[in-house]
Amino acid sequence: MEYSRYCLSPLFLVFGVISLWFVCLGLTIGLGHKTSAVFISDTGTEHPERGIFTMTLNIGASGIAATLILNYRYVAQHGGPTRLNRATLIIGLLAALGLSMVGAFQWAEMFVAHVIGAAMAFLLSTAYTWLQTVLTYKLRDSGGTTMGTFGLRLFLAILVTGTLVPFVITLALVFTKTADTPDMRVATVTFEWLLGISQLIYPASLAWELRKVTTVVIFLDIKGIIVKEAARLRSTEMAPHFDVSSEAVYI
């Protein structure tokens, strides 16, 4: 089948963010701002990488939020479970907000806000991966997705959870000084980078569904004209029919 341009957006977005993370990491190490056990947040503390880090996370959060909204409407048009779909969207948007907070509030200056944002990003993103995986499974019979996509997302959800748990444990050991050793810090940093990258890769998998979308339509019905007209047409059995096979996403 022909692939639409909408499937490219999450791919460019996610891998662009990951690439710029490594640019910030290279600048942090290359300029000597920190050379060992570099946490993700450490790559946004000093200039010039600080500006790149903030811009990257804010653009990334906005782009991910837009992608999640498109996917929400896609699932709705394929008859997915309404409450689960809505809960998945809300959790995902809050996780995106947390990602933006991490970029906006550097840990060295606004530690509490930074930690809250990081907790939202890591914990809620993990919850989102499982909720979206369940949604994917429920859409398999409607033609909205495939078992292969479900298998990929299940693997990513397990990977995310499998890195979140040891990251939280080792981070607690380091910051409570229980086992604050160089080796433990390296382990914590490694788990954090794996966790962050795997959580970002997950939204890229939404490209599989978005490849079918040919049109995105936004309605602004300020005076209720469209609603009234639809009601009139429905009463005369002339209501417009939106064919799901056309894959136009209505927002």
N, C-alpha and C positions, 0 to 999 in steps of 0.2 A: 504494500500500500504506500501511497505518497505521504511523506512526513511533513508536518507543518512546522512553521518557524517557531511556534510556541514551545516545542520540545527542546529547542536550543537554549532558551533562556535559563532554566535551572542548571543546565550543564555548564554554560559559561560562567554563571554566577558562582556556583559552588567551587569549581576548580580555579576560578579567578581569586576567590577569597583565600583558598588554601595556598595558592602560589604567592600571594602577597604576604601571607603569614610567614612564609619562608624567606621572603625578601626582608621583612622586619627582623627575622631571626639572624639573617646574614649580617645586617647592619649592626644589630646589637652586639654580636660577637666580633665582627670586623673592626668596629670602632672602640672596642674594649669596654663597653658599658657593662657587660657581664659575659663571662667566658665559660662558666660551668653551671650545670643544672639550671638551664634557662627555662623558666615557666613561660607559658604563653603570654601571661600578663606582663612579664619582664620585657617583652619585645615592644611594649607600648609606653614605656616609662620615660625614656630620654628622647631628645630631638636628635636627628630628624625622623627616626622611625616612629616616633609617637604620633605624628600627624598622619602618616600612612596607616598606622594601626587603627586609629580612630575612624578615619574615612572608610577603611575596608570593612570594619564591623558594622558601621551605620548603614552603608550601602548594602552590605550583605544581609543585615536584618530586614531592611525594607524590601529587598528582592525576595527573600525567603517568605516574608509575610504575603506578598503578592502571589507567589506561587502556591502557597497554602490556600489562599482564597479561591484561586482558579480550580484547584483540586477539590475543594469543598463543593463548589458548584457542579463540577463534573460528577462527583459521587451522587449529589442530589438528583441530577438529571438521569442517572442510571438506577434510581430507586433504592439507593443505599439507606441504611437505618438512620433516621433523622437525628435522634438524640445522640447517638454515637458519633455521627458525622459532625454535629455541632460541638460536642465536647472535644473532639479531636482538633477542630479548628481553634477553639479557645485556648487549649493547652499549647498548641503550636505557636499561636500569636504571642502568648505570654513568654514562651521560650525565646522568640525573636526579640521581644522587648528586653529580656535579660541580656541577650547578646549585645544589643545596642548600649545597655547600661555599662557593660564591661568595657566597651570602647570609649564611652563618654567620661567615665569616672575611673581614673588611674588609681591603682591600689596604694601608691605611695602618698597620695594626697587626699583621697576620699575612700578610705579602706572599707567602711561599712557598706556604702552604696555599691562599691565594686564587688564585694563578697555576695551581697544580695543578688546582684545581677548575674554573677557566676553561678550561684546556686540555682537560680531560675533557669539559666541556659542549660546547665548540665542535667539537672534533675527532671525538668519539664520536657526537655528534648528526649530524654530516655523514655518518659511516659508516652510522648508523642509517637515514638517509633513503634511501640507495642499497640497503641490504639489504631494507628494507620495500618499496621500489619493485619489486625483483626478486620478492619474495613476491607482491605484487599481480599481477604479470604471470603468475605460475605458477598463480594462483587463478582466472584469467579463465574457464577452461573448466569449472570445477566449480560455477559460479554463486555463488561466494563474493564476487565483485567484478565490476567492469565495465572495459572498455577506457577509458572516460572517466575513471574514477578513476585508472587506471594513467597516463594522459596527464597528469593534474593532478599526480600525485606525481612523475613524471619531470621535469616543468617545475620543481617546487619543489626537487627534488634538484639540478638544474642551477643554479638560482638560488642555493641555499645554497653550492654549490661555487664558483660564480662570484663570490660575495662573500667567501668564506673566503680564497681565494688572495690577492687584493689586500689584504685586511685584514692577513694575516700579513706580507706584504711591507712594507707601509707602517708597520706596528707595529714591525717590526725596524729600519727606517730611523730611526724616531723615537727609540726607546729605546737605540739604539747611537750616537745623536747624529750619524749619517751625514747625515741630512737632516731635522734637528729644526727645522722652520720652522712658523709658524702655519698656512700652507696645507696642509702635510703632516699636521699634527695634525687639522685639519678633515676631510681626506680619510679618515684612519684612523678617526675617530669616526663618520663617515657610514657607512663599510663595516661597522663593528662593530654599529651599530644595525640596519642592513639585515640583517646576518647573524643577529643575535639574534631579530629579529621573524620572519624567514622560517623559522628553525628551530623557533620556537614554533608557527607556523601549520601546519607539517607534521602534528603530532599531531592537530590539529583535523580533518584530512581523514579520520581514523579514524572519525569520526561516521557516514560513509557506510555502513560495515559494521555499526557498533553500532546503527544505526537498526532493524536486523532483530531485535535481541536483545530478547526479551520477559521472560526470567527469568534471574537469576544464582543458581546453586545452589552452596553451599559444603558439602562433605562433611568431617566430622570422624570418621574411622574409627579411634578410639583402640585398640580391641582386635581390629581386623581382622574385625569382624563382617560388614561389608558385603562385603569381599573373599571371605570364606568362603561367604557366602550366594550371591554371584554365581557362584562356582565350582560350588556345588551345583546351582544352576539351570541353569548351562551344561551340566553333565553330564547333566541330564534334558531338555535342549533347551528350557528355559523361561527362558533368560536374558533380562533386560529389554532392550528395544530402544529406544535413544534416537534419535528421528527428528530429523535435522538440520534439516528444514523447520520444526520448532517453534522453532528458534533459541534454545534454552536453553543458556546457557554454563555448563559445569560446571568448577569450580575444585578 
